[in-house]
Amino acid sequence: MGQPDQFAKRTFAAETERITGGAVTWQDPPEIGLVKVQSDGLLLVRHPDRIAALPAPWPEAGSHEEVLVELKMPGDHLDFPAVERALLRRQARQVQRAEDSTHAWSGQEPLWLVAPHVPDWLRAQRALVAVGQACYRVEPSSFPFLWIAANDLPLRDELVPFLVARSGRALDEFARWVASRMPLAWVLGMVRFTAMSATVREELLWWVGKGEDPEVKAREREILQALLGANPDVQQKLVEKGIERGRLSEARTALRRVLAQRQLALRPEEDARIEGCAELEVLERWLERAVTATTAAEALT
C-alpha cells in the first residue's frame, strides 16, 4: 500500500471517532487466511443513533455493525478488475464473519468504495441510486454497496476522511479549505502525500510558515527538519534556491543604489519591475545600463 493510501487510512482512523462523537470507530481489519486478502479498513458502528444527523454517507452505516471500506486514491486503478478485487475482499470478509463461531451472524457485509469519481464503465453497467450528495447505492447487488465520489462531496468537516480521496482541481479546492481546520502535522502530511498541484502546495507551505505562535513555529521547524533529513536532495535544492534568492536581492539593491546615486528617480511601476524580476542576467544588464542611462526607464529597457 502506497503512502497516499496510508495517509488516507490514518485520517479515517483519527477523524472518524471525533466526527461521529464515538458513534463510529476505525479498526485495521484482520488479515484473511487465503493468500493475503485484506481490505483497507473497517468502520465499527458503536452508536448508530449518533450518526443519523451527519451528512451522507455516515447515516448509511447506522443499520450495520461494521462497514468494509476500500480507498481508491488519485492514480489508483478504477477499472473493472480493480473493483472486482474490492468485491473479492468484501466476500472474503463475508465468509470470515460467517465462519466466526464466537459471534453468530448471517447478514451481508456492506462495502463502501471511496474514490475521486464514478468511472464511466460503472455508470454504463450498473444503476446508481443517490442516497446523498455524491453518494450512490450500486445496484443490483446482493449486499449494501455504496460508491462515494469524493470530488463531488460538499466541503464539510464531517466528511474530511472521504475528501482526502479527491483529485485534480477538487483536491486543490479541498486543500485550501481544510488547511485552517486541521492540525499542522496533518496539513504537512497532506502536502507530502497527496497529489495536489505544485501551486497549492507552495501556498500551503507559505501559509504554514506565516503563523506567529511560538509553539506552532517550534513544531513546524521540528517537522520540517525531519522531512529535510529524510530527503537530502530536497535540502540541497532549497540551499541552491536560497543562494539564488540572495544573489537576486544583491543585484536589486545594487541597481537601486546606482540609480539613486545618479539621481534617476524610479516610478512605482518601475520599482515594482525591479522587485518582480527573478532573472539575474536581466538585473545585471539593467545595472550596466544604469551607469550611462539618462532616465530610469532607459536603464530598464
C-alpha positions in Angstrom: 0.0 0.0 0.0 1.4 3.4 -1.0 1.9 6.5 1.2 -1.3 8.3 0.0 -3.4 5.3 1.0 -1.6 5.1 4.4 -2.3 8.8 4.8 -6.0 8.4 4.0 -6.3 5.4 6.4 -4.7 7.4 9.2 -7.1 10.2 8.5 -10.0 7.8 8.8 -8.6 6.3 12.0 -8.0 9.7 13.6 -11.1 11.6 12.4 -13.9 9.0 12.4 -14.3 8.8 16.1 -14.1 12.6 16.5 -16.6 13.4 13.8 -19.2 10.9 15.0 -18.6 11.6 18.7 -17.5 8.0 19.2 -20.5 6.6 17.4 -18.3 5.0 14.8 -14.7 4.0 15.2 -12.0 2.8 12.8 -10.2 -0.5 13.0 -7.4 -2.0 10.9 -9.0 -5.2 9.5 -7.7 -8.7 10.3 -5.8 -10.5 7.6 -8.0 -13.1 5.9 -6.3 -16.5 5.7 -6.3 -17.1 1.9 -3.1 -15.8 0.3 -3.4 -12.3 1.5 -6.8 -10.8 1.2 -7.1 -7.6 3.3 -9.2 -4.6 2.8 -8.2 -1.0 3.6 -10.3 -0.7 6.8 -13.4 -1.4 8.8 -15.9 1.1 10.3 -17.2 -0.3 13.5 -20.6 1.1 14.3 -20.9 1.6 18.1 -23.8 4.1 18.4 -25.9 4.3 15.2 -28.3 6.9 16.7 -25.4 9.4 16.9 -24.7 9.4 13.2 -28.2 9.8 11.9 -27.9 13.6 11.6 -24.4 13.6 10.0 -24.1 14.2 6.2 -24.1 11.3 3.8 -22.7 8.7 3.7 -22.5 8.4 7.5 -26.2 7.6 8.2 -26.0 4.7 5.8 -23.8 2.9 8.3 -26.5 3.1 11.0 -28.1 -0.3 10.2 -24.8 -2.3 10.3 -22.3 -3.5 12.9 -19.4 -2.8 10.6 -18.7 -1.5 7.1 -15.8 -2.6 4.9 -14.0 0.4 3.3 -12.0 0.4 0.1 -10.0 3.6 -0.6 -9.0 4.5 -4.2 -6.7 7.4 -4.2 -5.8 9.5 -7.2 -3.7 7.4 -9.6 -5.2 4.1 -8.3 -6.9 1.9 -10.9 -10.7 2.3 -11.1 -11.2 -0.2 -13.9 -13.4 -3.4 -13.8 -10.7 -5.7 -12.4 -9.8 -3.2 -9.6 -13.5 -3.2 -8.5 -13.7 -6.9 -8.8 -10.7 -7.3 -6.5 -12.5 -5.0 -4.0 -15.6 -7.2 -4.2 -13.4 -10.3 -3.6 -12.0 -8.7 -0.4 -15.6 -8.0 0.7 -16.6 -11.5 0.0 -13.6 -12.9 1.9 -14.7 -10.8 4.9 -18.2 -12.0 4.5 -17.0 -15.6 4.7 -14.8 -14.8 7.7 -17.6 -13.3 9.7 -20.0 -16.2 8.7 -17.4 -18.8 10.0 -16.8 -16.9 13.3 -18.1 -19.4 15.9 -17.9 -16.8 18.6 -20.4 -14.4 17.0 -23.4 -15.8 15.3 -24.1 -13.8 12.1 -25.9 -14.3 8.9 -26.1 -10.9 7.4 -24.4 -9.2 4.4 -21.2 -7.3 4.8 -21.6 -3.7 3.4 -18.9 -2.3 1.1 -18.1 1.4 0.8 -15.8 2.3 -2.1 -14.3 5.8 -1.8 -12.8 7.2 -5.0 -12.3 10.6 -6.6 -15.2 9.9 -9.1 -17.5 7.3 -10.5 -16.0 5.7 -13.6 -17.9 5.8 -16.8 -17.9 2.0 -17.2 -19.7 1.6 -13.9 -22.4 4.0 -14.8 -22.9 2.1 -18.0 -23.1 -1.3 -16.4 -24.9 -0.7 -13.1 -27.6 1.5 -11.7 -26.5 4.2 -9.3 -29.2 5.4 -6.8 -28.3 8.6 -5.0 -28.6 8.4 -1.2 -27.0 11.8 -0.6 -24.7 14.2 -2.5 -22.1 12.2 -4.3 -23.1 9.0 -2.5 -24.6 6.2 -4.6 -26.0 2.8 -3.9 -24.8 0.5 -6.6 -27.5 -1.8 -7.9 -28.2 -4.6 -8.5 -26.3 -6.0 -5.6 -26.9 -8.8 -3.1 -25.3 -6.7 -0.3 -25.2 -3.0 0.5 -22.7 -1.5 -1.9 -22.0 2.3 -1.7 -19.9 4.3 -4.0 -18.6 7.7 -2.6 -17.4 10.2 -5.2 -15.0 12.4 -3.2 -14.6 15.1 -5.9 -18.3 15.9 -5.7 -18.8 15.8 -1.9 -19.5 19.1 -0.1 -16.7 20.6 1.9 -17.9 19.6 5.4 -15.7 19.0 8.5 -17.6 15.7 9.0 -16.5 14.5 5.6 -12.7 15.1 5.8 -11.9 11.3 5.8 -13.6 10.9 2.4 -12.5 14.2 1.0 -8.8 13.2 1.1 -9.5 10.9 -1.9 -10.2 14.0 -4.1 -8.1 14.6 -7.2 -7.1 17.5 -9.5 -8.8 20.8 -9.0 -11.2 19.3 -6.5 -8.2 18.3 -4.3 -6.7 21.8 -4.6 -10.0 23.3 -3.5 -10.2 20.9 -0.5 -6.6 21.6 0.4 -7.1 25.4 0.6 -10.3 24.9 2.5 -9.1 22.4 5.1 -5.7 23.9 5.9 -7.0 26.2 8.6 -9.2 23.4 10.1 -6.7 20.7 10.8 -3.6 20.4 13.0 -0.2 21.5 11.5 1.2 18.0 11.4 -1.9 16.7 9.4 -1.6 19.6 6.9 2.1 18.9 6.3 1.1 15.2 5.8 -1.4 16.2 3.2 1.2 18.4 1.5 3.6 15.4 1.5 1.4 12.6 0.5 -1.5 13.9 -1.7 -1.3 14.8 -5.4 -2.3 18.5 -5.1 -0.8 20.9 -7.6 2.6 22.5 -7.1 1.0 25.9 -6.8 -1.3 24.9 -4.0 1.5 23.0 -2.3 3.6 26.2 -2.2 0.6 28.2 -1.0 0.1 25.8 2.0 3.8 25.8 2.9 3.8 29.6 2.8 0.6 29.6 5.0 2.1 27.2 7.5 5.2 29.4 7.8 3.2 32.5 8.3 2.0 31.7 11.8 3.4 33.6 14.8 2.6 31.2 17.6 6.0 30.1 19.2 4.8 26.6 19.9 3.4 26.2 16.4 6.7 27.5 14.9 8.7 25.1 17.1 6.6 22.1 15.9 6.9 23.4 12.3 10.7 23.5 12.5 10.9 20.1 14.0 8.7 18.5 11.3 10.5 20.3 8.5 13.9 19.3 9.9 12.8 15.7 9.9 11.5 15.9 6.4 14.6 17.6 5.1 16.8 15.0 6.9 14.9 12.2 5.1 15.2 14.0 1.7 18.8 15.3 1.3 18.1 16.1 -2.4 15.3 18.4 -1.5 17.5 20.0 1.1 20.2 20.7 -1.5 17.7 22.2 -3.8 16.5 24.5 -1.1 20.1 25.6 -0.3 20.6 26.3 -4.0 17.4 28.3 -4.2 18.4 30.3 -1.1 21.7 31.2 -2.7 19.9 32.2 -5.9 17.5 34.4 -4.0 20.4 36.1 -2.2 22.1 36.9 -5.5 18.9 38.4 -6.9 18.4 40.5 -3.8 22.0 41.8 -4.0 21.5 42.7 -7.7 18.3 44.6 -7.0 20.0 46.5 -4.2 23.0 47.4 -6.4 20.7 48.6 -9.2 18.7 50.8 -7.0 21.8 52.3 -5.4 23.3 53.2 -8.8 20.0 54.8 -9.9 19.8 56.8 -6.7 23.4 58.0 -6.9 22.8 59.2 -10.4 19.5 60.9 -9.3 17.4 58.8 -11.7 14.1 58.6 -9.9 12.1 55.4 -10.1 8.4 55.5 -10.6 6.4 53.0 -8.5 5.7 50.7 -11.5 9.5 50.7 -12.4 10.4 49.8 -8.8 7.9 47.0 -9.0 9.5 45.7 -12.2 12.9 45.5 -10.4 11.3 43.7 -7.4 9.4 41.3 -9.6 12.4 40.4 -11.8 13.6 36.9 -11.0 16.3 36.7 -13.7 19.8 37.5 -12.6 21.0 38.2 -16.1 18.3 40.8 -16.7 19.1 42.6 -13.4 22.8 42.7 -14.3 22.0 44.1 -17.8 19.9 46.8 -16.2 22.7 47.6 -13.8 25.2 48.1 -16.7 22.7 50.4 -18.4 22.1 52.4 -15.3 25.7 53.7 -15.4 25.1 55.7 -18.6 21.3 56.0 -18.9 19.6 59.4 -18.7 16.4 58.1 -17.1 15.4 55.1 -15.0 13.1 54.0 -17.8 16.0 53.9 -20.2 18.0 51.8 -17.8 15.2 49.2 -17.6 15.0 48.6 -21.3 
